[in-house]
Amino acid sequence: MARWLRHLFAPSAAGRFPAPALARIGEAVAAGERLHGGEVVFAVEAGLSWAALAAGTTPRARAEDVFARLRVWDTDANNGVLLYLLLADHAIEIVADRGLHGRVGDAQWAEICSAVAAALADGDAERAVADGVARISDLLARHFPPGGDAGDELPDGPVLL
């Protein structure tokens, strides 16, 4: 019941991430992508729908659904990464495409999620996400150097769900 109430009364994601902050996060995504050949997408959602709650949707399952819906998987090198926040559950999820499996371990993704969580707890949501994007970009730069023919395959702007 507590989870349902958190989602029902979740404040707007736009309140936590106003337009100027979203623009700066989009700039951080673009800057990071100049360092590597991967794609990073940031999406934030205040709370789940009643149907998703009734179905028992976990933050991870929702992140995987968002990964698919935003077509983060649809890059030439299969190297898209989604950084997803579900505010009502205080959940941070990273979903990486199959091109990163075997190159980046679960512990590395968990470390980034922990760093974002710690920064969010300090109250600066924009800085927390920008730092998470930078950390993801550092990992991508190790495995997918800049260049190649694909270019910028996905939009850099954050997605409010």
PyMOL CGO cylinders between C-alpha atoms (Angstrom):
from pymol import cmd
from pymol.cgo import CYLINDER

trace = [
    CYLINDER, 0.00, 0.00, 0.00, 2.84, 2.41, 0.81, 0.3, 1, 1, 1, 1, 1, 1,
    CYLINDER, 2.84, 2.41, 0.81, 4.29, 1.99, -2.69, 0.3, 1, 1, 1, 1, 1, 1,
    CYLINDER, 4.29, 1.99, -2.69, 0.93, 2.77, -4.26, 0.3, 1, 1, 1, 1, 1, 1,
    CYLINDER, 0.93, 2.77, -4.26, 0.65, 5.95, -2.22, 0.3, 1, 1, 1, 1, 1, 1,
    CYLINDER, 0.65, 5.95, -2.22, 4.19, 7.05, -3.13, 0.3, 1, 1, 1, 1, 1, 1,
    CYLINDER, 4.19, 7.05, -3.13, 3.34, 6.67, -6.80, 0.3, 1, 1, 1, 1, 1, 1,
    CYLINDER, 3.34, 6.67, -6.80, -0.07, 8.31, -6.49, 0.3, 1, 1, 1, 1, 1, 1,
    CYLINDER, -0.07, 8.31, -6.49, 1.37, 11.37, -4.76, 0.3, 1, 1, 1, 1, 1, 1,
    CYLINDER, 1.37, 11.37, -4.76, 4.74, 11.47, -6.53, 0.3, 1, 1, 1, 1, 1, 1,
    CYLINDER, 4.74, 11.47, -6.53, 5.70, 15.05, -7.34, 0.3, 1, 1, 1, 1, 1, 1,
    CYLINDER, 5.70, 15.05, -7.34, 6.21, 15.85, -11.00, 0.3, 1, 1, 1, 1, 1, 1,
    CYLINDER, 6.21, 15.85, -11.00, 9.54, 14.91, -12.53, 0.3, 1, 1, 1, 1, 1, 1,
    CYLINDER, 9.54, 14.91, -12.53, 9.54, 18.37, -14.11, 0.3, 1, 1, 1, 1, 1, 1,
    CYLINDER, 9.54, 18.37, -14.11, 9.54, 19.83, -10.59, 0.3, 1, 1, 1, 1, 1, 1,
    CYLINDER, 9.54, 19.83, -10.59, 12.71, 17.96, -9.72, 0.3, 1, 1, 1, 1, 1, 1,
    CYLINDER, 12.71, 17.96, -9.72, 14.22, 18.60, -13.15, 0.3, 1, 1, 1, 1, 1, 1,
    CYLINDER, 14.22, 18.60, -13.15, 13.10, 22.02, -14.45, 0.3, 1, 1, 1, 1, 1, 1,
    CYLINDER, 13.10, 22.02, -14.45, 13.66, 22.89, -18.11, 0.3, 1, 1, 1, 1, 1, 1,
    CYLINDER, 13.66, 22.89, -18.11, 17.02, 24.67, -17.59, 0.3, 1, 1, 1, 1, 1, 1,
    CYLINDER, 17.02, 24.67, -17.59, 18.37, 21.65, -15.67, 0.3, 1, 1, 1, 1, 1, 1,
    CYLINDER, 18.37, 21.65, -15.67, 17.14, 19.29, -18.40, 0.3, 1, 1, 1, 1, 1, 1,
    CYLINDER, 17.14, 19.29, -18.40, 18.88, 21.42, -21.02, 0.3, 1, 1, 1, 1, 1, 1,
    CYLINDER, 18.88, 21.42, -21.02, 22.16, 21.27, -19.09, 0.3, 1, 1, 1, 1, 1, 1,
    CYLINDER, 22.16, 21.27, -19.09, 21.81, 17.49, -18.68, 0.3, 1, 1, 1, 1, 1, 1,
    CYLINDER, 21.81, 17.49, -18.68, 21.27, 17.24, -22.44, 0.3, 1, 1, 1, 1, 1, 1,
    CYLINDER, 21.27, 17.24, -22.44, 24.47, 19.25, -22.92, 0.3, 1, 1, 1, 1, 1, 1,
    CYLINDER, 24.47, 19.25, -22.92, 26.28, 16.84, -20.58, 0.3, 1, 1, 1, 1, 1, 1,
    CYLINDER, 26.28, 16.84, -20.58, 25.05, 13.90, -22.66, 0.3, 1, 1, 1, 1, 1, 1,
    CYLINDER, 25.05, 13.90, -22.66, 26.24, 15.58, -25.87, 0.3, 1, 1, 1, 1, 1, 1,
    CYLINDER, 26.24, 15.58, -25.87, 29.63, 16.44, -24.33, 0.3, 1, 1, 1, 1, 1, 1,
    CYLINDER, 29.63, 16.44, -24.33, 30.08, 12.89, -23.10, 0.3, 1, 1, 1, 1, 1, 1,
    CYLINDER, 30.08, 12.89, -23.10, 29.18, 11.43, -26.48, 0.3, 1, 1, 1, 1, 1, 1,
    CYLINDER, 29.18, 11.43, -26.48, 31.96, 13.46, -28.11, 0.3, 1, 1, 1, 1, 1, 1,
    CYLINDER, 31.96, 13.46, -28.11, 34.36, 11.28, -26.09, 0.3, 1, 1, 1, 1, 1, 1,
    CYLINDER, 34.36, 11.28, -26.09, 33.07, 7.92, -27.34, 0.3, 1, 1, 1, 1, 1, 1,
    CYLINDER, 33.07, 7.92, -27.34, 31.16, 6.12, -30.04, 0.3, 1, 1, 1, 1, 1, 1,
    CYLINDER, 31.16, 6.12, -30.04, 28.28, 5.05, -27.81, 0.3, 1, 1, 1, 1, 1, 1,
    CYLINDER, 28.28, 5.05, -27.81, 24.88, 6.53, -27.05, 0.3, 1, 1, 1, 1, 1, 1,
    CYLINDER, 24.88, 6.53, -27.05, 23.60, 7.66, -23.64, 0.3, 1, 1, 1, 1, 1, 1,
    CYLINDER, 23.60, 7.66, -23.64, 19.96, 8.39, -22.87, 0.3, 1, 1, 1, 1, 1, 1,
    CYLINDER, 19.96, 8.39, -22.87, 18.62, 9.82, -19.60, 0.3, 1, 1, 1, 1, 1, 1,
    CYLINDER, 18.62, 9.82, -19.60, 14.96, 9.25, -18.72, 0.3, 1, 1, 1, 1, 1, 1,
    CYLINDER, 14.96, 9.25, -18.72, 13.12, 10.17, -15.53, 0.3, 1, 1, 1, 1, 1, 1,
    CYLINDER, 13.12, 10.17, -15.53, 9.66, 9.21, -14.36, 0.3, 1, 1, 1, 1, 1, 1,
    CYLINDER, 9.66, 9.21, -14.36, 7.81, 10.46, -11.30, 0.3, 1, 1, 1, 1, 1, 1,
    CYLINDER, 7.81, 10.46, -11.30, 5.73, 7.36, -10.70, 0.3, 1, 1, 1, 1, 1, 1,
    CYLINDER, 5.73, 7.36, -10.70, 4.20, 4.33, -12.37, 0.3, 1, 1, 1, 1, 1, 1,
    CYLINDER, 4.20, 4.33, -12.37, 0.65, 4.02, -13.64, 0.3, 1, 1, 1, 1, 1, 1,
    CYLINDER, 0.65, 4.02, -13.64, -1.95, 2.15, -11.64, 0.3, 1, 1, 1, 1, 1, 1,
    CYLINDER, -1.95, 2.15, -11.64, -1.85, -0.64, -14.22, 0.3, 1, 1, 1, 1, 1, 1,
    CYLINDER, -1.85, -0.64, -14.22, 1.92, -1.01, -13.83, 0.3, 1, 1, 1, 1, 1, 1,
    CYLINDER, 1.92, -1.01, -13.83, 1.61, -1.03, -10.05, 0.3, 1, 1, 1, 1, 1, 1,
    CYLINDER, 1.61, -1.03, -10.05, -1.17, -3.63, -10.16, 0.3, 1, 1, 1, 1, 1, 1,
    CYLINDER, -1.17, -3.63, -10.16, 1.00, -5.78, -12.42, 0.3, 1, 1, 1, 1, 1, 1,
    CYLINDER, 1.00, -5.78, -12.42, 3.82, -5.55, -9.88, 0.3, 1, 1, 1, 1, 1, 1,
    CYLINDER, 3.82, -5.55, -9.88, 6.19, -3.80, -12.25, 0.3, 1, 1, 1, 1, 1, 1,
    CYLINDER, 6.19, -3.80, -12.25, 9.63, -3.40, -10.71, 0.3, 1, 1, 1, 1, 1, 1,
    CYLINDER, 9.63, -3.40, -10.71, 11.86, -0.41, -11.41, 0.3, 1, 1, 1, 1, 1, 1,
    CYLINDER, 11.86, -0.41, -11.41, 14.20, -2.71, -13.37, 0.3, 1, 1, 1, 1, 1, 1,
    CYLINDER, 14.20, -2.71, -13.37, 11.39, -4.05, -15.53, 0.3, 1, 1, 1, 1, 1, 1,
    CYLINDER, 11.39, -4.05, -15.53, 10.15, -0.53, -16.20, 0.3, 1, 1, 1, 1, 1, 1,
    CYLINDER, 10.15, -0.53, -16.20, 13.69, 0.60, -17.12, 0.3, 1, 1, 1, 1, 1, 1,
    CYLINDER, 13.69, 0.60, -17.12, 13.97, -2.29, -19.57, 0.3, 1, 1, 1, 1, 1, 1,
    CYLINDER, 13.97, -2.29, -19.57, 10.61, -1.31, -21.07, 0.3, 1, 1, 1, 1, 1, 1,
    CYLINDER, 10.61, -1.31, -21.07, 11.74, 2.33, -21.41, 0.3, 1, 1, 1, 1, 1, 1,
    CYLINDER, 11.74, 2.33, -21.41, 15.02, 1.12, -22.97, 0.3, 1, 1, 1, 1, 1, 1,
    CYLINDER, 15.02, 1.12, -22.97, 12.98, -0.66, -25.63, 0.3, 1, 1, 1, 1, 1, 1,
    CYLINDER, 12.98, -0.66, -25.63, 10.39, 2.09, -26.15, 0.3, 1, 1, 1, 1, 1, 1,
    CYLINDER, 10.39, 2.09, -26.15, 13.05, 4.77, -26.58, 0.3, 1, 1, 1, 1, 1, 1,
    CYLINDER, 13.05, 4.77, -26.58, 14.92, 2.44, -28.96, 0.3, 1, 1, 1, 1, 1, 1,
    CYLINDER, 14.92, 2.44, -28.96, 18.16, 2.76, -27.02, 0.3, 1, 1, 1, 1, 1, 1,
    CYLINDER, 18.16, 2.76, -27.02, 18.95, -0.74, -28.30, 0.3, 1, 1, 1, 1, 1, 1,
    CYLINDER, 18.95, -0.74, -28.30, 18.75, 0.47, -31.90, 0.3, 1, 1, 1, 1, 1, 1,
    CYLINDER, 18.75, 0.47, -31.90, 22.34, 1.60, -32.50, 0.3, 1, 1, 1, 1, 1, 1,
    CYLINDER, 22.34, 1.60, -32.50, 24.73, 0.24, -35.10, 0.3, 1, 1, 1, 1, 1, 1,
    CYLINDER, 24.73, 0.24, -35.10, 27.25, -0.98, -32.51, 0.3, 1, 1, 1, 1, 1, 1,
    CYLINDER, 27.25, -0.98, -32.51, 24.63, -2.09, -29.94, 0.3, 1, 1, 1, 1, 1, 1,
    CYLINDER, 24.63, -2.09, -29.94, 26.21, 0.28, -27.43, 0.3, 1, 1, 1, 1, 1, 1,
    CYLINDER, 26.21, 0.28, -27.43, 23.33, 2.36, -26.12, 0.3, 1, 1, 1, 1, 1, 1,
    CYLINDER, 23.33, 2.36, -26.12, 22.99, 2.95, -22.38, 0.3, 1, 1, 1, 1, 1, 1,
    CYLINDER, 22.99, 2.95, -22.38, 19.90, 4.16, -20.52, 0.3, 1, 1, 1, 1, 1, 1,
    CYLINDER, 19.90, 4.16, -20.52, 20.18, 5.96, -17.18, 0.3, 1, 1, 1, 1, 1, 1,
    CYLINDER, 20.18, 5.96, -17.18, 16.67, 5.73, -15.70, 0.3, 1, 1, 1, 1, 1, 1,
    CYLINDER, 16.67, 5.73, -15.70, 15.27, 7.29, -12.53, 0.3, 1, 1, 1, 1, 1, 1,
    CYLINDER, 15.27, 7.29, -12.53, 11.95, 6.29, -10.98, 0.3, 1, 1, 1, 1, 1, 1,
    CYLINDER, 11.95, 6.29, -10.98, 11.45, 9.00, -8.41, 0.3, 1, 1, 1, 1, 1, 1,
    CYLINDER, 11.45, 9.00, -8.41, 8.60, 7.45, -6.40, 0.3, 1, 1, 1, 1, 1, 1,
    CYLINDER, 8.60, 7.45, -6.40, 10.70, 4.35, -5.68, 0.3, 1, 1, 1, 1, 1, 1,
    CYLINDER, 10.70, 4.35, -5.68, 14.00, 6.25, -5.33, 0.3, 1, 1, 1, 1, 1, 1,
    CYLINDER, 14.00, 6.25, -5.33, 15.25, 3.82, -7.98, 0.3, 1, 1, 1, 1, 1, 1,
    CYLINDER, 15.25, 3.82, -7.98, 18.18, 4.28, -10.32, 0.3, 1, 1, 1, 1, 1, 1,
    CYLINDER, 18.18, 4.28, -10.32, 18.64, 1.76, -13.10, 0.3, 1, 1, 1, 1, 1, 1,
    CYLINDER, 18.64, 1.76, -13.10, 21.15, 1.46, -15.91, 0.3, 1, 1, 1, 1, 1, 1,
    CYLINDER, 21.15, 1.46, -15.91, 20.26, -0.68, -18.89, 0.3, 1, 1, 1, 1, 1, 1,
    CYLINDER, 20.26, -0.68, -18.89, 23.09, -1.33, -21.34, 0.3, 1, 1, 1, 1, 1, 1,
    CYLINDER, 23.09, -1.33, -21.34, 22.79, -2.84, -24.78, 0.3, 1, 1, 1, 1, 1, 1,
    CYLINDER, 22.79, -2.84, -24.78, 24.35, -6.18, -25.66, 0.3, 1, 1, 1, 1, 1, 1,
    CYLINDER, 24.35, -6.18, -25.66, 27.46, -4.59, -27.18, 0.3, 1, 1, 1, 1, 1, 1,
    CYLINDER, 27.46, -4.59, -27.18, 28.57, -3.76, -23.64, 0.3, 1, 1, 1, 1, 1, 1,
    CYLINDER, 28.57, -3.76, -23.64, 28.01, -7.21, -22.15, 0.3, 1, 1, 1, 1, 1, 1,
    CYLINDER, 28.01, -7.21, -22.15, 31.33, -8.80, -21.35, 0.3, 1, 1, 1, 1, 1, 1,
    CYLINDER, 31.33, -8.80, -21.35, 33.03, -5.40, -21.50, 0.3, 1, 1, 1, 1, 1, 1,
    CYLINDER, 33.03, -5.40, -21.50, 31.40, -3.66, -18.53, 0.3, 1, 1, 1, 1, 1, 1,
    CYLINDER, 31.40, -3.66, -18.53, 30.44, -5.70, -15.49, 0.3, 1, 1, 1, 1, 1, 1,
    CYLINDER, 30.44, -5.70, -15.49, 27.39, -5.39, -13.28, 0.3, 1, 1, 1, 1, 1, 1,
    CYLINDER, 27.39, -5.39, -13.28, 29.56, -4.10, -10.45, 0.3, 1, 1, 1, 1, 1, 1,
    CYLINDER, 29.56, -4.10, -10.45, 30.65, -1.12, -12.57, 0.3, 1, 1, 1, 1, 1, 1,
    CYLINDER, 30.65, -1.12, -12.57, 27.05, -0.21, -13.39, 0.3, 1, 1, 1, 1, 1, 1,
    CYLINDER, 27.05, -0.21, -13.39, 26.09, -0.64, -9.72, 0.3, 1, 1, 1, 1, 1, 1,
    CYLINDER, 26.09, -0.64, -9.72, 28.93, 1.67, -8.69, 0.3, 1, 1, 1, 1, 1, 1,
    CYLINDER, 28.93, 1.67, -8.69, 27.57, 4.39, -10.98, 0.3, 1, 1, 1, 1, 1, 1,
    CYLINDER, 27.57, 4.39, -10.98, 24.04, 3.89, -9.60, 0.3, 1, 1, 1, 1, 1, 1,
    CYLINDER, 24.04, 3.89, -9.60, 25.39, 4.21, -6.05, 0.3, 1, 1, 1, 1, 1, 1,
    CYLINDER, 25.39, 4.21, -6.05, 27.23, 7.43, -6.91, 0.3, 1, 1, 1, 1, 1, 1,
    CYLINDER, 27.23, 7.43, -6.91, 24.09, 8.90, -8.48, 0.3, 1, 1, 1, 1, 1, 1,
    CYLINDER, 24.09, 8.90, -8.48, 22.04, 7.87, -5.43, 0.3, 1, 1, 1, 1, 1, 1,
    CYLINDER, 22.04, 7.87, -5.43, 24.52, 9.51, -3.06, 0.3, 1, 1, 1, 1, 1, 1,
    CYLINDER, 24.52, 9.51, -3.06, 24.51, 12.74, -5.07, 0.3, 1, 1, 1, 1, 1, 1,
    CYLINDER, 24.51, 12.74, -5.07, 20.70, 12.72, -5.25, 0.3, 1, 1, 1, 1, 1, 1,
    CYLINDER, 20.70, 12.72, -5.25, 20.58, 12.35, -1.46, 0.3, 1, 1, 1, 1, 1, 1,
    CYLINDER, 20.58, 12.35, -1.46, 22.67, 15.54, -1.25, 0.3, 1, 1, 1, 1, 1, 1,
    CYLINDER, 22.67, 15.54, -1.25, 19.81, 17.33, -3.02, 0.3, 1, 1, 1, 1, 1, 1,
    CYLINDER, 19.81, 17.33, -3.02, 21.35, 18.33, -6.35, 0.3, 1, 1, 1, 1, 1, 1,
    CYLINDER, 21.35, 18.33, -6.35, 19.49, 16.22, -8.89, 0.3, 1, 1, 1, 1, 1, 1,
    CYLINDER, 19.49, 16.22, -8.89, 21.03, 17.92, -11.91, 0.3, 1, 1, 1, 1, 1, 1,
    CYLINDER, 21.03, 17.92, -11.91, 24.59, 17.39, -10.66, 0.3, 1, 1, 1, 1, 1, 1,
    CYLINDER, 24.59, 17.39, -10.66, 23.79, 13.79, -9.73, 0.3, 1, 1, 1, 1, 1, 1,
    CYLINDER, 23.79, 13.79, -9.73, 22.57, 12.95, -13.22, 0.3, 1, 1, 1, 1, 1, 1,
    CYLINDER, 22.57, 12.95, -13.22, 25.33, 14.89, -14.99, 0.3, 1, 1, 1, 1, 1, 1,
    CYLINDER, 25.33, 14.89, -14.99, 27.90, 13.02, -12.91, 0.3, 1, 1, 1, 1, 1, 1,
    CYLINDER, 27.90, 13.02, -12.91, 26.21, 9.70, -13.75, 0.3, 1, 1, 1, 1, 1, 1,
    CYLINDER, 26.21, 9.70, -13.75, 26.27, 10.59, -17.45, 0.3, 1, 1, 1, 1, 1, 1,
    CYLINDER, 26.27, 10.59, -17.45, 29.98, 11.48, -17.19, 0.3, 1, 1, 1, 1, 1, 1,
    CYLINDER, 29.98, 11.48, -17.19, 30.77, 8.18, -15.48, 0.3, 1, 1, 1, 1, 1, 1,
    CYLINDER, 30.77, 8.18, -15.48, 28.86, 6.23, -18.14, 0.3, 1, 1, 1, 1, 1, 1,
    CYLINDER, 28.86, 6.23, -18.14, 30.70, 8.18, -20.83, 0.3, 1, 1, 1, 1, 1, 1,
    CYLINDER, 30.70, 8.18, -20.83, 34.05, 7.33, -19.23, 0.3, 1, 1, 1, 1, 1, 1,
    CYLINDER, 34.05, 7.33, -19.23, 33.20, 3.62, -19.44, 0.3, 1, 1, 1, 1, 1, 1,
    CYLINDER, 33.20, 3.62, -19.44, 31.99, 3.91, -23.02, 0.3, 1, 1, 1, 1, 1, 1,
    CYLINDER, 31.99, 3.91, -23.02, 35.17, 5.79, -24.03, 0.3, 1, 1, 1, 1, 1, 1,
    CYLINDER, 35.17, 5.79, -24.03, 37.26, 2.83, -22.87, 0.3, 1, 1, 1, 1, 1, 1,
    CYLINDER, 37.26, 2.83, -22.87, 35.42, 0.42, -25.15, 0.3, 1, 1, 1, 1, 1, 1,
    CYLINDER, 35.42, 0.42, -25.15, 34.04, 2.53, -28.00, 0.3, 1, 1, 1, 1, 1, 1,
    CYLINDER, 34.04, 2.53, -28.00, 36.42, 5.30, -29.06, 0.3, 1, 1, 1, 1, 1, 1,
    CYLINDER, 36.42, 5.30, -29.06, 34.94, 8.29, -30.89, 0.3, 1, 1, 1, 1, 1, 1,
    CYLINDER, 34.94, 8.29, -30.89, 34.62, 8.17, -34.64, 0.3, 1, 1, 1, 1, 1, 1,
    CYLINDER, 34.62, 8.17, -34.64, 32.99, 5.75, -36.95, 0.3, 1, 1, 1, 1, 1, 1,
    CYLINDER, 32.99, 5.75, -36.95, 30.20, 6.24, -39.43, 0.3, 1, 1, 1, 1, 1, 1,
    CYLINDER, 30.20, 6.24, -39.43, 27.18, 6.06, -37.11, 0.3, 1, 1, 1, 1, 1, 1,
    CYLINDER, 27.18, 6.06, -37.11, 27.37, 9.60, -35.71, 0.3, 1, 1, 1, 1, 1, 1,
    CYLINDER, 27.37, 9.60, -35.71, 24.84, 10.71, -33.11, 0.3, 1, 1, 1, 1, 1, 1,
    CYLINDER, 24.84, 10.71, -33.11, 22.14, 8.06, -33.44, 0.3, 1, 1, 1, 1, 1, 1,
    CYLINDER, 22.14, 8.06, -33.44, 19.84, 9.03, -30.56, 0.3, 1, 1, 1, 1, 1, 1,
    CYLINDER, 19.84, 9.03, -30.56, 18.63, 12.39, -29.24, 0.3, 1, 1, 1, 1, 1, 1,
    CYLINDER, 18.63, 12.39, -29.24, 20.72, 13.87, -26.43, 0.3, 1, 1, 1, 1, 1, 1,
    CYLINDER, 20.72, 13.87, -26.43, 17.84, 15.56, -24.63, 0.3, 1, 1, 1, 1, 1, 1,
    CYLINDER, 17.84, 15.56, -24.63, 16.50, 14.00, -21.42, 0.3, 1, 1, 1, 1, 1, 1,
    CYLINDER, 16.50, 14.00, -21.42, 13.14, 12.25, -21.56, 0.3, 1, 1, 1, 1, 1, 1,
    CYLINDER, 13.14, 12.25, -21.56, 10.42, 13.02, -19.00, 0.3, 1, 1, 1, 1, 1, 1,
    CYLINDER, 10.42, 13.02, -19.00, 7.99, 10.12, -18.80, 0.3, 1, 1, 1, 1, 1, 1,
]
cmd.load_cgo(trace, "trace")
